[in-house]
Amino acid sequence: MANTDGMALVDKYYSDYGSRARELKASGSKVLGYLTALGPVEIITAAGAVPLRLKGNVSEPITRADAHMETIACPFIRNVFDSTLKGHFNYLDGMVMPHQCDSTDKTANVWAYNLELPYWHFLNVPHLTDDPSVDFFTSVLGLFKGSLEKFMGREITDEDLARAVEAHNENRRVMRELYSLRRFVPPLISGVEMMKVLVAAMSLPVDESTNLIKGVIKDVQGRAANSETTSGPRVMIIGDQIDDTAVAEIIEGAGARLVMDHISLGSKMYWPDVDATADPLVGIAERYLRKVKVPTTFVASGDTYEENLEARFGHIREFITEFKVDAAILFVYKYCDPYGFEVPAVKGFIESTGVPVLYLEDEYSTSTLGRVKTRIEAFLEMIG
């Protein structure tokens, strides 16, 4: 299907990741990189900086990172660190590293020492979601805000934060609108195209990201209705930072439709909004701690194991129903303990809805895609 203007711009930002941030840096803006879905973009935006979510390159072998970082660390973390050492993000003014897992926590000093960025901040994110944890995290965000004020040389007011919250909530609303076009049979936007949109969107300032998504929506809505009566199984992919089209291409190349995701640059990012609160930092803290569904945040809701599973994964059942999902692929990176420990629970929960699940443990690299392709094709043929 030919690209229209919106998708052509997506292709540009996907293929040359960070190119817009590089342009903004050249024009005098400060660019702050962040890792994971817990990067507090609202505060970075409110400070007047450009937030850029860091990604690696699955097609590029790790050649420099292993001299500084142990090889049993998360392959995603190692790959991104390798990219920074090679100068792919040499326009960064600083970086914020949220504590989400051992690979972020235990390698933070390695990043800080080797990159020698003008600004560096480690964000101490708690793993519980009770009221004392929210209070603690609100204070942690206050320290982050204060350090940014010092670095940027300007005060970040509550009004600045409220405007940034509103802008990012609008960005999420528009992205959810684009997601809704995947509910059609067949979906109006392919899984490969959607992956490119998700990657491109996280490389832009929030208002530009929102405009990009609106352009894609306009393009997609203008497509002629497809007369197909059958469109293959409708697949949902679940995992962490899957930020390349390679797996989506395998799924759709096998005749299936990738219609939904629960990944950390996809629905995990765009479904939960920040509530408007008297102190904007409280609303931000509550979003990241209680609403963003990552396995390192423990949600103890209910008196039974089943009630706890519902609190943790109930939204996945809703996605399965809303997007008419026929099968799920659980894609976990090697050495990722948080996602790995959660596999039995989430796999069992999804299977309890009647949806078959393929569990894959792999690396953040195209070098192993051959075996991934074989397993995905066999799975799709089996559920046929």
Helices and strands as residue ranges (DSSP letters): H 5-15, H 19-26, E 31-34, H 41-46, E 50-53, G 65-67, H 75-85, E 94-98, H 102-105, H 108-115, E 119-123, H 131-152, H 158-180, H 191-201, H 206-221, E 234-239, H 246-253, E 257-262, H 267-270, H 280-286, I 287-291, H 305-322, E 327-333, H 337-351, E 357-362, G 366-368, H 369-383
